[in-house]
Amino acid sequence: MQVKDTESFKKAIDQLATIIEEGNLHISVSGISVIALDKTNIVFLKALFPNSVIENDFDPIAMGLNFQEFNKLVSKVGNDEKMNFVLHDTEVEIRAEGNYTRSYFLPIIEVKEPSIEFKLDKYTVTLTEKGTILRDIFRSTSTVASSVTIKVDEHLTILAEGIQGRFLTKMDVGNEPGPFNVRFSTLQLFNLIKNADNEVTLKLGNNSPLYGTYTIGEIKIEFLLAHMLI
């Protein structure tokens, strides 16, 4: 299996490893899909690596990996180098070809597959914004508090309050679907879009987890983040 877009592949794996510890790579001729929960069971992630990013000659298979360790190894491959995967009985070989050829080996593990569906019909607010802007907002909220409240009425207000101070910004969502308030972890919000440079679409609803989606190159990332009690 050959990676066609090394830079995007590495950024996507780094994004997944920021949130999840273990997960399954579902490999087929159409590409790779990942479905995983974080260890606290408050973040659900899906990623789709299409065949424009991965050229696969494996038979369909689910391969469980420790994503923290997987990320450490793929990060050793340069963006301008070729990356190939060779499947062995108990491990996967990550072969890098650049100024010299080298291989890294990672054990294959058994990972339980989560079963959660993305039901988007209950969401009443949709916000689409540049990933760089949202990252700056959530980085700013984290400087004053560990949680952020999103208030929806005629505007969408993002508010963080703590002993270090307050942060507030308002954004136009184009309609009046509220009013309701939801609260989320500032660290999780920032981490979930850590590598999102393109537009990010967020969907919110009263007493609903936050839904988000964006792309890294041609790799699609989707997530659900459980809300905190207010």
C-alpha positions as semicolon CSV with decimal commas, in nm:
position;residue;x (nm);y (nm);z (nm)
1;M;0,000;0,000;0,000
2;Q;0,149;0,331;-0,110
3;V;0,075;0,677;0,026
4;K;0,033;0,925;-0,259
5;D;0,013;1,239;-0,044
6;T;0,263;1,197;0,236
7;E;0,221;1,543;0,389
8;S;-0,161;1,524;0,418
9;F;-0,143;1,164;0,541
10;K;0,099;1,260;0,819
11;K;-0,111;1,561;0,925
12;A;-0,427;1,347;0,936
13;I;-0,261;1,075;1,145
14;D;-0,122;1,342;1,379
15;Q;-0,474;1,488;1,409
16;L;-0,620;1,149;1,500
17;A;-0,338;1,071;1,745
18;T;-0,405;1,400;1,925
19;I;-0,747;1,264;2,028
20;I;-0,745;0,885;2,021
21;E;-0,503;0,628;2,160
22;E;-0,609;0,321;1,959
23;G;-0,818;0,255;1,650
24;N;-0,876;0,034;1,349
25;L;-0,767;0,111;0,995
26;H;-1,033;-0,031;0,763
27;I;-0,841;-0,087;0,441
28;S;-1,004;-0,155;0,103
29;V;-0,963;-0,061;-0,263
30;S;-1,161;0,258;-0,196
31;G;-0,906;0,375;0,061
32;I;-0,884;0,373;0,442
33;S;-1,149;0,461;0,697
34;V;-1,103;0,508;1,071
35;I;-1,380;0,505;1,332
36;A;-1,274;0,553;1,693
37;L;-1,362;0,684;2,040
38;D;-1,122;0,863;2,270
39;K;-1,046;0,692;2,602
40;T;-1,286;0,920;2,795
41;N;-1,572;0,837;2,554
42;I;-1,655;1,203;2,491
43;V;-1,509;1,233;2,138
44;F;-1,611;1,018;1,842
45;L;-1,397;1,045;1,530
46;K;-1,429;0,932;1,171
47;A;-1,168;0,976;0,899
48;L;-1,176;0,880;0,532
49;F;-0,854;0,852;0,333
50;P;-0,976;0,813;-0,031
51;N;-0,791;0,617;-0,298
52;S;-0,659;0,947;-0,434
53;V;-0,441;0,955;-0,119
54;I;-0,378;0,580;-0,080
55;E;-0,300;0,326;-0,351
56;N;-0,397;-0,008;-0,200
57;D;-0,323;-0,365;-0,306
58;F;-0,434;-0,525;0,024
59;D;-0,742;-0,741;0,052
60;P;-1,010;-0,571;0,269
61;I;-0,893;-0,584;0,629
62;A;-0,932;-0,410;0,965
63;M;-0,595;-0,342;1,126
64;G;-0,581;-0,224;1,488
65;L;-0,299;0,014;1,580
66;N;-0,183;0,231;1,866
67;F;-0,218;0,572;1,700
68;Q;0,018;0,744;1,941
69;E;0,300;0,512;1,835
70;F;0,186;0,507;1,472
71;N;0,209;0,886;1,461
72;K;0,561;0,885;1,605
73;L;0,678;0,654;1,327
74;V;0,508;0,820;1,028
75;S;0,633;1,159;1,150
76;K;0,986;1,030;1,080
77;V;0,907;1,018;0,708
78;G;0,981;1,339;0,517
79;N;0,703;1,511;0,324
80;D;0,899;1,462;0,000
81;E;0,970;1,092;0,069
82;K;0,774;0,789;-0,047
83;M;0,582;0,596;0,219
84;N;0,466;0,237;0,176
85;F;0,299;-0,011;0,409
86;V;0,370;-0,383;0,411
87;L;0,141;-0,605;0,616
88;H;0,299;-0,893;0,811
89;D;0,135;-1,153;1,038
90;T;0,163;-0,958;1,363
91;E;0,295;-0,618;1,259
92;V;0,282;-0,354;0,989
93;E;0,597;-0,231;0,820
94;I;0,622;0,139;0,738
95;R;0,879;0,170;0,462
96;A;1,025;0,512;0,381
97;E;1,220;0,584;0,064
98;G;1,417;0,906;0,026
99;N;1,788;0,971;0,056
100;Y;1,801;0,619;0,194
101;T;1,549;0,337;0,245
102;R;1,445;0,237;0,597
103;S;1,163;0,049;0,768
104;Y;0,974;0,096;1,093
105;F;0,764;-0,184;1,244
106;L;0,454;-0,147;1,459
107;P;0,259;-0,430;1,629
108;I;-0,097;-0,495;1,512
109;I;-0,337;-0,500;1,807
110;E;-0,700;-0,589;1,865
111;V;-0,920;-0,282;1,906
112;K;-1,292;-0,285;1,986
113;E;-1,493;-0,101;1,723
114;P;-1,737;0,169;1,849
115;S;-2,089;0,176;1,704
116;I;-2,215;0,534;1,691
117;E;-2,409;0,695;1,409
118;F;-2,388;1,055;1,294
119;K;-2,749;1,183;1,306
120;L;-2,745;1,540;1,178
121;D;-3,118;1,609;1,146
122;K;-3,148;1,742;1,505
123;Y;-2,898;2,026;1,456
124;T;-3,038;2,377;1,415
125;V;-2,720;2,587;1,382
126;T;-2,449;2,558;1,119
127;L;-2,129;2,762;1,132
128;T;-1,863;2,748;0,860
129;E;-1,537;2,930;0,927
130;K;-1,167;2,908;0,842
131;G;-0,981;2,659;1,056
132;T;-0,714;2,917;1,138
133;I;-0,977;3,156;1,281
134;L;-1,150;2,888;1,490
135;R;-0,815;2,765;1,622
136;D;-0,728;3,119;1,729
137;I;-1,066;3,155;1,903
138;F;-1,034;2,829;2,094
139;R;-0,669;2,899;2,176
140;S;-0,782;3,233;2,321
141;T;-1,059;3,073;2,529
142;S;-0,811;2,826;2,675
143;T;-0,599;3,110;2,816
144;V;-0,879;3,213;3,054
145;A;-1,085;2,898;3,120
146;S;-1,098;2,521;3,080
147;S;-1,448;2,532;2,928
148;V;-1,628;2,751;2,678
149;T;-1,998;2,834;2,657
150;I;-2,160;2,880;2,318
151;K;-2,479;3,085;2,339
152;V;-2,718;3,083;2,046
153;D;-2,985;3,350;1,999
154;E;-2,978;3,620;1,730
155;H;-2,601;3,568;1,723
156;L;-2,364;3,288;1,815
157;T;-2,164;3,402;2,117
158;I;-1,851;3,219;2,230
159;L;-1,774;3,299;2,593
160;A;-1,506;3,177;2,832
161;E;-1,479;3,296;3,192
162;G;-1,225;3,207;3,458
163;I;-1,014;3,352;3,735
164;Q;-0,762;3,466;3,469
165;G;-1,025;3,680;3,292
166;R;-1,292;3,661;3,022
167;F;-1,301;3,610;2,646
168;L;-1,599;3,686;2,422
169;T;-1,664;3,693;2,049
170;K;-1,984;3,698;1,845
171;M;-2,046;3,539;1,507
172;D;-2,339;3,563;1,267
173;V;-2,513;3,233;1,188
174;G;-2,767;3,384;0,948
175;N;-3,088;3,284;1,128
176;E;-3,242;3,274;1,476
177;P;-3,251;2,905;1,578
178;G;-3,210;2,961;1,952
179;P;-3,206;3,041;2,225
180;F;-2,992;2,772;2,387
181;N;-2,654;2,738;2,559
182;V;-2,403;2,454;2,533
183;R;-2,066;2,413;2,703
184;F;-1,756;2,227;2,583
185;S;-1,396;2,164;2,686
186;T;-1,167;2,433;2,541
187;L;-0,878;2,188;2,512
188;Q;-1,085;1,934;2,320
189;L;-1,222;2,203;2,087
190;F;-0,872;2,321;2,001
191;N;-0,729;1,971;1,967
192;L;-1,009;1,858;1,735
193;I;-0,917;2,119;1,473
194;K;-0,544;2,128;1,544
195;N;-0,448;2,056;1,181
196;A;-0,753;2,207;1,008
197;D;-0,626;2,471;0,766
198;N;-0,928;2,464;0,534
199;E;-1,284;2,561;0,624
200;V;-1,441;2,387;0,924
201;T;-1,816;2,328;0,945
202;L;-1,965;2,304;1,295
203;K;-2,323;2,204;1,377
204;L;-2,490;2,272;1,712
205;G;-2,820;2,182;1,872
206;N;-2,975;2,211;2,216
207;N;-2,844;1,930;2,442
208;S;-2,662;1,775;2,144
209;P;-2,295;1,690;2,093
210;L;-2,101;1,927;1,872
211;Y;-2,060;1,796;1,515
212;G;-1,766;1,909;1,304
213;T;-1,615;1,826;0,969
214;Y;-1,323;1,948;0,755
215;T;-1,061;1,817;0,515
216;I;-0,684;1,777;0,532
217;G;-0,588;1,767;0,166
218;E;-0,845;1,519;0,033
219;I;-0,881;1,338;0,368
220;K;-1,217;1,397;0,537
221;I;-1,237;1,428;0,916
222;E;-1,566;1,417;1,111
223;F;-1,618;1,432;1,486
224;L;-1,873;1,446;1,765
225;L;-1,783;1,615;2,094
226;A;-2,008;1,558;2,395
227;H;-2,124;1,871;2,573
228;M;-2,059;1,945;2,939
229;L;-2,326;2,010;3,201
230;I;-2,401;2,379;3,252
